[in-house]
Amino acid sequence: MALAWNIHFLQVQHAQAETPRALIILNQPFSRELFNRVWNSSAWRSCADGGANRLYDIFVGDPASRACFLPDVIKGDLDSIREDVRSYYASLGVPVVHDEDQDSTDLMKCVGAIQEKECRELGAKYDIVLLGGLSGRLDQTIHTLSYLHKLRKTRERVFAVTDDNVGWVLDVGEHVIEIDHDLLGQTCGLLPVGIDETILTTSGLRWNLDNCPSSFDGMVSTSNHLVPEEKEVRIKTSRPIWWTAELRKLGLKRANLILTIMPEITVLYFAAASTATNLTEETVPLPSDNFPLSLLAALLTARHPDSRLGKVLEGSQWSVDAEMVDDLEATILSGGEEVAVICPVSGG
């Protein structure tokens, strides 16, 4: 039976995936629109070392939004992450994991974190999306090609995506790829990377192959074309190969859509907290629907960086839906709650 592929993770609105996705942000540039789409379609997110710099910097001038996009972990040898970025995410409760293993790259370390998560979840399996990995330094691109070639032995689907293209490894056998012409451009390719030769048969392409040998020493199907009237491409390969396709420029008009669908709470400010913010209440998006109340002070402080709010919150108490809270760590906000900041009152 043919293995089915799609790029639903790049759609603005997408159905719930049968297999959850894990995102790894690499230290390469990407657009806000591409970021929004892959973040929104992922159930778990990580930054590979300097990838945290890219995540932080994409919100320059928008600190309130930055505080809403917190990765589940930052991991690597930490030789690339800036100190201000490391301190910022650590202050918001993001684990920053220093892994000194010199025999693994930061990408490999993050895949290891996914594997650890799968073990904790008793057999769960995630599809992986790499944001980056196919641009920039040639040696890093070759590493991506090589590592995903090896990962095919243990993982069914691993994607790499940049603003220009998307690609993944097709293992030995038959594959059917759903073609979304709103997302994909015209050009595609079948690349015999890491093998001596493969035999290819295809349908749905402008120039199809029929039991055709493909190798670096022979024919390579680059600059092939998708056909507008074809909704799928079928590929049969005798050896593992890379499939790549050109991406259209993603529409910027939807760049902030993700903010409207994140869980939100209402925060009520009284006394000194109201004075510090010049507000009596505000609607605050949460980074997730499993957000500990213990992290809310840091989130609110990040939304009001030039105020005294952080100092005020240090001595304040909290209520959730009109009930006073003692255990902030055990109180989880999922969206829809009304949270009040109760400032200390001094008496004469």
N, C-alpha and C positions, 0 to 999 in steps of 0.2 A: 504494500500500500504506500502511496506517495505521502511524504511528509509535507504538511501544509504550512505556508509562511504568509505573514502579512505585516504591515507597518502601522497597525492601528494606534500604536503608541505615539504617532506623530499627528494624529487627528486632534482637532480642537475639542470635539465631543466624541467619546469613545465608549463602547460597551465594556462592562466589567470583564477583564481578561480571565479565562479559565485558569491560567497559570499566572500568579502574581509576578510583577517585575521588580527587579532591583536595579537602581541607577548608580553608576560610578562616574563621578565628574573628574575628568583628567585635566592636567595643567596645559590646556590649549584654549584659544579664544572661541567664543560662541556667541550667538545673538540672544537677546532677551526672549524673542519669540520662540526660538528652538528650545531654549532652556525651559520656558513655561510649559511647553507641550510634553517634554520628556519627564519633567518633575511631576506634573499633574497626573501622568499615567503610571507612575511608579508607587509601589507600596512601601519601599524602603530606599533610602538614599545615602550615599557616602561620597566623601571627597578623598581622592588619592593625593595626599600631601599638598602640593602647590595648587591642586584643583580647588582648594579652599580659598586661595587668593582670587581665583576667577569668579567663584560664587560671590565672594564679598564685594568685588569691584564692579560686578554687573549692577549693583544697587547704589552706585555713587550718586549722591544727591537725593536718595530715597531711603533714608535709614529706617523709616517705619515699615516699609515692605521688607527690608533686609531681615528684620527681626522675625518675620513670618515664615522665612524659608530656611529652616534649620536642618542640617543633615543629621542622620542618625549616628554617624561616626565620621571622624577624620582620622585617617590611618596612613602610615608610611614611615620612612626614616626621618621625616620632618626636617630635611635640609633645604626645602624650598618654601615652606609656609612662612609668611612674615609674622613677626612677633605680635604686631597689633591685631592681625587676623586671628592668630592662635588665642590671644587673650580675650578677644571679643566672643568667639564661639564657646570657649571654656566658661566664660561668665554666664552664658545662657544655658549651661548644662550639657553642652555637646561633648561627648567623650573624644578626647584628642589622644590617640594611641601611638606611642613611639615604638616602632618595630625595627630593631637594629639589624635584622637578618640581611646580610649583603648578598645572599644568593637568590633573593627575590626582589622584584621591582615593586614600586608602590601599587601598580595595578594588580599584581599578583597578591599583594598583602590584602587589598580590598576584596578580591575574590575569596581569599581565605576567611575574611570576616563574614561573607555571605554563607560560606559553607558551615561556619560555626553557628550561625543563626539557624540554618536548616536543621542542624543536629539538635539544637535546643527545641525546635518546633516538631521534632519527632517525624522526620521524613518529608517535610515540606520541600518543594523544589521551586526555585525562582528562575524565570528567564532574566538574562542580564542585558542591560543597555549601557554601552559606554558612550558618554558624551565627550567626543574627541577621539584621538587615536589614529586618524587617517589624514592628518595634516601636520605642518611644522617640520621638525627634524626628521630626516630620513631614517636614522637609526631607531627612533622611537616608533615610526610607522612600521618598520620591519618587525619590531618587537610585537606590535599589535597583530600583524599578519601571522607571525609565528605562534604567538600565544593562543590566539583563537583557533588556529589549526590544531593545536594540541588539546584545547578544551573540548573540542568536538567529541572526544572519547568519553567524557564524563558529563557533558551538559548538552542538552538537545538544541537550545537556541541561545545564542549570544550575538548581539547586534553591536555595530559601531556606527555612530552617526556624527556628521559634522553639518555645517550649513550648506555644504556643496554636495554631499553624497551620503549614501547609506550602504552598508555592506555586511555580509556575514558568510560563514563557511557552510557550504553544502557538502555533507558527507556522502560516502558511496551510496548509490541508490537513486530513487526517483523522488522528485520534488515538484510541488505545484505552488507557485507564488502568485498571490492575489495582487493585481496591479491597480493602484489608486492613481489615476491620471491627474487628479487634482494636486497630488503631492509629488509625484515623480515626473521628471523631465523626460526627454526623448532618449538620452544615451544610457546604455548599460554595458556590462562586460562580464565575461566568464574567464577567470584568471587561474591558470594552473600553478599556483604558488606552493612551494614545498614538496612537489612531486616531480617524477621524471616525465610522466605522460598520463593523460586520461583519454577515454573515448566518450564523446559527447553526442547526445541526441536531444534536440529541443523542438518546441512548438510555441507559437505566439510571438516570435521575434520577426523583425524585418528580414533578417538573413538567418534562417534556421540551419541547424547542423543535423546530419544523419550519420550516426556511427563515425564521427569525424575525430581523428586523433588531434590532441591539443597539447602543446608543450612549449617551454621557453625556446627550445631549439627548432620548433616548427611553428604551427599556426596557433595564434592566440586571438580569441574573439573579443577584441576591444572595439569601442565605438560602434557596437551593435545598436539597434534601435528598437524601442518598444513601439507597438502598433496601436494607434488610438482606439480602434474598434475591438481590440483584444482585452479581455478583463483578467486574463491569467496567462502566465508563462509556465510551461512544463519543461523540466530539465531532468535528464537521466545521465549520470556520470559514473564511470568505473573507478574513479579515485576522488578524494576530496578536493574541492576547488573553492575559490572565492567568487561570490556573486556581488556585483556592485551596480548601483543605479544612481543616476543624477537626481538631485532634489531641486524642485522649483523653489524660488524665493518665497518664504512663508509670509503671509499677510501680517503686516505690522498693526493693522487696525484691531486685532484681537489680542494684542500683547499683554493686556492687563486682565484678561478674562478670568484667569485663575483666582484672582483676589475675590471675585464675586461668589465663588463657590466654596471658599474655605469656611470652616466652622467659625462662628463669631460669638462673642459674649458682650454684655453691656457692663461697663465699669462705672460705678458711682463714686464720685469724689466729694469728700466733706472736709471742712475746716482747712488745715494747712495743705492738704493734698489738692483741694480745689483752688487755693491761692497759687500753688506752685504751677498748676497746669492751666489756670484761667478757664477751667471747665467744671461743670457739675456732673457731667456724664459723657461717655463716648463709647462708640462701638469699636471693638478690638478684634481683628481676625486672629485666630490661633494657628500656629504652625501645624497642628494635627488635632484629631478628635480624641486624643488620649494625652492631654497636656496637664502635667502636675501643677497644682496651685502654687507650689513652692518656687516655680520658675516665673511666675507672673510678674513679680517685682522687677526682675531683670528685663522682661519684655516691655513693660510699661516705661521703665527708665530709658530704654533704647528709643522709644517713641517720643520722648521728651528730653533729649540729651542736654539742652541748655537751661534746664530748670533745676530746682532743688528737690524734685520729686524723689529721686533715689535716696536722699538723706531722710526725707519724710517717711518713706516706706520702711526704712530700717526699724522704726519704733512703732509701726502700725500693726493693727490686727485686721482680720478679714472675715467677711460674712459671705456666704453663697446662698442665694435665694432666701435671704432674711434669716439664715441660721449661722450663728457664730462657728468658726472653724478653729480647732486646736491643732490638728495634725495636717499640716500643709502638704506634706509629701504624699499622704494617702488620699488626699482629695484630688480627684481627677476631673478636669473640665472637658466636656465633649462638644460644647456649643449650645447656645440658647440660655445659658445661666446668667443671672444678675449678680455681679460680684461687687461688694462695697468695701472701700478702704476706710477703716475705722481708725482715725488718728487719736493718739493719747491726748487727754484733756487735763490740763493742770488746774488745780484749785487753790484758793487762798485760805 
